[in-house]
Amino acid sequence: MIIAAACLPAVQAKPLLRRQGISFDYNYDKVRGVNLGGWFVLEPWITPSLFAPWANGGGVVDEYTFTQALGPTAAQNQLEAHWNNWITQDDFNEIASMGLNHVRIPIGYWAINPLPGDPYVQGQLPILDNAIGWARSAGLKVMIDLHGAPGSQNGFDNSGRYGPIDWQQGDTTSETLTAIQNLAYRYAGDTDVVTAIELLNEPANWAIDMAALKQFYYDGWGNVRNANAYTAVTIHDAFEDVVSYWNGFMNTQAGVNDVILDTHIYQIFTDDDVAMKPCDHVQAACSQASNLASTDKWTIVGEWTGAQTDCAKWLNGLGKGARYDGTLSGSTGYYGDCQTKYEGTVDGLLDVDKTNLEYFVEAQMDAYEAHSGWIFWAWKTESAPEWHFQNLTRAGLIPQPLTSRKHPGQCQTSSCMIPGN
Ligand SMILES: *[C@@H]1O[C@H](CO)[C@@H](O)[C@H](O)[C@H]1NC(C)=O
């Protein structure tokens, strides 16, 4: 991670044309949201209790192997219970009460366009329908996010299937487009709430054909536009630079409207990242602002976190350790003890970790509002405290109102404001 010598002054992106019918003003209002992670797409580290029977082996590491191991009846029962309990109308009301205006809801293709031979079970869509009603009554906007594509677009457990990256093989691209089309038509009458559909989460630039991904983005945009004129279409940056790679693509000059570019900013998934000190993390966040403001499309940081380490149990995959304390196989360094960051509660975090997190979160909000705004990952987790927006906010570690700052101006100075650093 290269740290800018000095943080850049606050920068604001230029407004873009938008259709009158879209019900959130992505030019002038900031997206402030949370991801409802671990709800319709299981992630072992978000809900380790569901995966407890395989904690010491057995090959169940994702939703695919979970449903395969349980079989259709047991999988259906367990998942129905989870879907009905993990997030409820109360969550939507509390999200709105904290001043947030968006939820991003990950969902897998298997909920929308199940394929023969898959072990996955269905029943997510009627609950998503309810969620859109809860969002409406709470005054929240929804970005529906296709988080898993057939074959897996990134091989991460959060795509539904850990392992090989086979998206784009066979008919998987057209099957994904069908899922998008079905979603767009299903919610075409709900544009007062469903302001955006994300075509695909985190396609892996290291394993896929990027020219074919770009064509998929155009085709997916067309599928959404066939259903209605007003839903914004979110495209993920595929881990390419939002300016140098994506400027010029699908902007208004290219004849498309209402496109949101989504970038995810984590500072924890390499040894260099976890080696950074709290002040380095703040500066790295601040250094993103000018790039975000220089994009030629609406741009959100659609995932980010309070975590400065990869300590959370199973974050790197079920049964895997962390780079931070050297327990991940292949990692070489030791940067600190994971302690209470491995598993526990927000209240149980060490004071030093609470302080560092508070500064880091505020700096990220400052920087990520340089363009269209941000969506935190995640609203809640079972036991990963640094990722739990609800409890972090209840504990006073995330500002209320969201625009207030205990530590203002972190991105206006190159000096470190964190005590003891
Ligand atoms: C979040 O808060 C709830 C309610 O106090 C508590 O039961 C839960 O353990 C907390 N989880 C975390 C990760 O802080």
The ligand as an ORCA input file, in Angstrom:
! r2SCAN-3c Opt
* xyz 0 1
  C     -24.428     -6.759     19.249
  O     -25.322     -6.330     20.234
  C     -26.227     -7.357     20.673
  C     -27.224     -6.710     21.612
  O     -26.561     -6.097     22.683
  C     -25.420     -8.458     21.330
  O     -26.274     -9.504     21.728
  C     -24.419     -9.005     20.317
  O     -23.575     -9.965     20.905
  C     -23.541     -7.874     19.767
  N     -22.653     -8.402     18.744
  C     -21.471     -7.847     18.498
  C     -20.612     -8.513     17.465
  O     -21.069     -6.833     19.029
*
